[in-house]
Amino acid sequence: MAVGSVQLGAAIAKGLFDELGPSGTVLLRVGFAALLLLIWRPTVTGYTCRDYLVAILFGLALAGMNYSLYLSIDRIPLGVAVTLEFVGPLGVAVAGSRRLLALLWAALAAAGILLLAPLGVLGGADLDPVGVGLALLAGGFWAAYILLSARTGSVFPGGTGLVIAMCVATVVLLPVGVSGGGEALLNPWLLLAGFGVAMLSSAVPYSLELEALRKLPARVFGVLMSLEPAVAALVGFFVLGELLGPRAIAAVFLVTVAAAGASRFGGRGPSKG
């Protein structure tokens, strides 16, 4: 359910691009998420400069991950973008495994990426190369997000580190968000829609994932999270009318299998905030 909530939020966000642009939309998503997290009333004082630096880097990774993904889905289908983005957490999972079987998951993912390569590269799919590059960049930020999330969680209690990171991300995205969204950011209906995106993409899935982790083994949770590319493709089709071709469907399948295998057999669950 958390995976579906995230992708539904992304689909609704894409529907706001005509009025707000990707930058205005991502500002509303991250900004409202930061406000929602402040309800926890975290204690943000009493830490070292190094601790704050970790949280700031975490926030920069979070801002880069969301902004590059939104720029990507403005150019390519949601299911394709999420599949490419998933290379980031998959890479973390494979790198954290000491089994030779990890090479199989890496090979499957690589095959999926080659299927989605822009036209002219090994006869790949007819996709916007900038959109593909932005999705892969989002994957890199997602990998950094996972690693910094673990570090932040070990330094700050509860959700304090996440709150600091969300506030940092909001400040970083403020200039591009205001520039891209303009006066539309004052539209009450668009603000309400942005709040809904924040709820679906951050608040609701975060709560559901915390509850799931209390009841499910980490590896099982990781396998379930690996369904994200497939769910994104389905949501893109039913909500946005984005029909994927055979190559893209095969790529989604390969990356999903690779992610599930890496999570089930010794990898890390690709959590996302």
N, C-alpha and C positions, 0 to 999 in steps of 0.2 A: 504493500500500500504506500509506503514511503517513496519507493521508486516511481510509482505512478503519479504521486503528488508532485514530485520534482519536475517530471516531464510535462505534466499538465500546466504547471506554472510557467515552464519555458515556452510552451505553445501559446499561452495567453500573452506572455511577454512579447512574442514575435508579432502578435496581432496589434500591439501598441506601437510598433516601429514607425508606422506611417505618420502618427501624430507626434511621438516623442523621440523617435530615432533610437538606435541601440544604446547610445550613451545616456540619454535621458531616462530610458527604461531601467537600465542597470543601476542608475543612481537611486531611483525610487525603490527598487528591490532591496539593495544593500542598506540604504538609509532607513527604510521602515523596519527591516530586520534588526538593525542596531537598536532602534527605539524599543522594539518588542523585547529584546534581550536585556535592556536596562531595567525591565520590571524586576529582574532578579536582585537589583540593588547590590551589585558586587562592590567589594572593597578593593580599590585600585591603587591604594597608597601602601608604602612600606616595603617596596621591592627594590632590587638593585638595578643599576643602569643596564646591566647585561640582561636581566630578566625582561625589562621593558623593550630592549632591542629585539629579543626573540618574538615578543608579541607584535612589534611593529613589522618585522619581516613576515610574520604570519599574515598580518593585515594586507601587506603589499602583494603577497601571493594570492590571497583571496580576491583582491581587487583585480589583479591581472587575469585570474582564472575566469571570473564572471564577465569581465569586459571583453576579453578576446573571444569567449564563447558566443556572446550576444552579437558581436561583429561578424562572427562566422555564420551563425544561423540566419543572418540577414542576407547571406549570399548563397548558402547551400541548404539542403533539407535538414531538418532537425535530427532525424535518425542517423544520417551520414555524419553530421558534426559530432554527435555524442559518441558514435563509434570511433571516430578518429581521436576524440578527446580521451577516450578510455585507455589509449595507449600509455598515458601517464601513470595511472594507478597500476595498470598491468605491469609496466616496467618496474615499479617498486616491488610488486609481488614476486616477479621473476628474479630480480636482483637479490631479494631477501631469501631465496630458496637455494639450498645446496644440492638439490637433486638434479640429476641429468635430465629428468623428465621436464624440467623447466625449459630446456631447449626446445622441446616440442611445442609448448605454449607460445614461446617467442616466435617460432617458425609459423605457427598458425596465424598469429597476430600480424606478422610481417606479410603473409600472403593476403590477408584481408586489406591491409593498407595499400598494397600494390594494386589490388582490384579497384581501389578508390582513387588511385593516382590520376591526375588530370590527363585529358586526352593528349595522346602523343607520347606519353611515358608508358612504355610496354603495352601500348594499346589500351590504356586505362579508361576510366569513366569520363564522361563529358561534364566535368564539374569546374566551377570557378576556382582557379589555382590559389587565389588570395584567400578565399573561404576555407580551402583545405589547409593552407598554411596557418591560418588563425586558429583552426580547430586543433591542430597539432601543438600550437603554442599554448592553447588552453590546457592541453594534456600535460605539457611540461609544468605549467603553473599548478595543476592538480597534484602532480607528483611532489612538488615542493610543499604544497598545502598539507599533504599527508604527513610528510616528515616533520614539518614545523608544528603541525597540530599535536603530534606526539610529544615533541619537546615542550610546547606551551603547556600542555596538560600536566607535565611533570613539574612545572615551575609554579603555575597558578592553580589554586583550588577551584573546584566546581567549574562554572562557566565564565569566571573572571577573565581569563586569557582570551576567550572567544569574543567577549564584549569589547575588550580593548582592540582586538583585531578588526572587528566590525566597524568600530568608530574610526580607526585609522583608514580602512578601506573607503568609508564614506567621505572622509576629508580628501583623500586622493582622487576619488571619482567626481568630486563636486565641480571642479572647473569644466571638465569635458561634458559632464551631465547637464550643467546649466547652459553651456554653449550649444549642445545638441538639442536639448528639450525646449529651451527658450520659454516663451510665455505659456506654452502648453503645460508646463509644470505647475501652473496655477489653476488649471482646470480641475474642479472638484471631482468630476467623474473619472478623469484620468488618474488623479491621486488615489481614488478609491480602487481603481483597477490595479494600480501599482502596489497598493497595500495588499490586495488579494494575491498578487504574484509573490510578494514577500512571505505571506502566510503559507502558500502552497510550496514555494521553493526552499524556504528556510525553517520557519517556525514549526509547521506541521511535521515535515519529515524528520527534523532533528528530534522532536519529542517521540515520534514513532520508533526511530532507530535506537534511542536510549532504552525504550521499553523492550524492543526486540533483543538487544544485547544482554538484557537481564535474563532472558528466557532461552536464547539460542546459543549454541557454541559459536565461537568466532568464525570458524571455517564455514559453517552452514550459513551464517550471516553474509559472509563474503560471496558465497555462491549465489545467494538471492540477489545481492547487489549487482552481480555480474549480468543480470538480466536487463540492466539499464539501457544498453544500446537497442535491444529488441523492443523494449517498452517505448523508447523514444520513437522508433520507426512506426509503431502502431499508433501512438498519439499523434505523430506528424500526419499520418494518413487520415485518421478519423476526425481530427480537429482542424488541421490545416489543409487537408486535401493533397498532401505531398505523396505521390506515388513513386516508389523506388523501383528502379530497373533490376533485372536479374543479377547483375554484377554487384550492385549495392546490397541487395538482399543476401547474397553469398558472403559479402564482406562482413555484414552484421552478424551472420551466423558464425563465421570463423572467429571473429573477435570475442563474441559471447562465449563460445566454447573455450577459447584460450583463457579468458578471464575466470570462468568457472573452474577450469582445471587448475589454474595457478592458485586460486583461493582454496580449493578443496584439498590439494596435495602440497601443502606446505607454504603457501603464500600468505600475503596479508590481505585482509578484507579492504576493498577500495572505498572506504568511507568518504563522504563528502558533506560539507556543512552548508 
